[in-house]
């Protein structure tokens, strides 16, 4: 197992994951470091998105899936029988590949989670503003908070989704190719945002864009066919990887 | 080449003719009812009870009865149908059991309405001792329209994007809250669209209410859900088969049918207005 510097927040201990008979993750053991950006890279179908969804138990929603091994979040196994996945998802937020705001107003998109999770927010207006500011969207939407979120552009919608996740004040933010549906300008904005957010959050991001992984992440993990091939500092992975497969992928020889 | 165009134009003409025939048939029916029935329509006809052994007077008790029975059927069928559909699409593990339930629902949709009537008589009227009443009739009609409502609700629930559910669940919102706050509100307009068909059917059926709710004649309005009522479809049936003077009441029969069509359209219109109001905020 690769040991990273810094305090770990999530630790995977020999994790296997199955869709029915099909094994999607094999013997994954790794640690995610607090307040760092970790990029998960690898060709399509390598298991990186599956891994992301295992971390907040979103894969529970698919019939016929099975997890083996242990995943510790702040020292507690999130697959222990007494753990409520709903609680886990409050602490580990998620941003999806395609922006998916609710067909509600901008304000209600943000307030939805905290209100229903019963966080007991006293000043919702402040929380909404705070979350939108964190996602660098406030100035663009402050005058249209009561308009439908569906009117926003794709890039704005994705930042709204980030703000929506941040409003729950999670510890970890999982991002599943958050910029793959966006234009370069919106992508740049989201990347800046990720840079700023790592002060307060641990970010784990799946990306198909090598430059993006190199630009924004501190650590990079390379997956291939459900196996963790190499996991190291991003500089090391992109300049002098240990494994031939990693080098081939990064230099574009396959994938 | 020419031959191909010829075939095409023949085919188009056939399709067009089919559409025209349907329209003509519908128009013909409505015209025929209107032509034969409009002469009896008056304010008194819709506000007064029948008189002179139902050969004169109005049909007010039957209008009220049909409205009660239809609303009762909706009140029973809609919540039950939506709840079943939510279970089937959102909660149940897709597998043999769910498939068996769905086959059962489809079979229920194919059961002749007179069977529902007899079941209602045996179960609600006699076994549960509701008597021939609005309650028994509404329950019977509610069950009759259940498959329509379940089918429509299932389709509507399935059309809500999966990404909405994921987004909500990923925020640490529970499954029930997600269903109640996100999935159902977005499915409701679709549910209503499909249910309108059921509403029309509930208002128009004769057989299910014949033994469970409908009175041959009563001039007083129901005081509780345990009272019998007159109903428009049954009134037509009575006048045209067992009335005191079948030929003389022909115009009243057509007038009653005309009112029945108007009542069904009226209830549909309310549902359409509610649906339009719900759709305003919906866009994805």
Interface residues (C-beta under 8 A of the other chain):
Chain A: X56 X58 X61 X63 X86 X87 X88 X89 X90 X91 X93 X94 X96 X98 X100 X101 X102 X103 X104 X112 X113 X116 X117 X148 X150 X161 X164 X165 X168
Chain B: X93 X94 X161 X163 X164 X165 X166 X167 X168 X169 X170 X171 X172 X173 X174 X177 X181 X182 X186 X281 X282 X283 X284
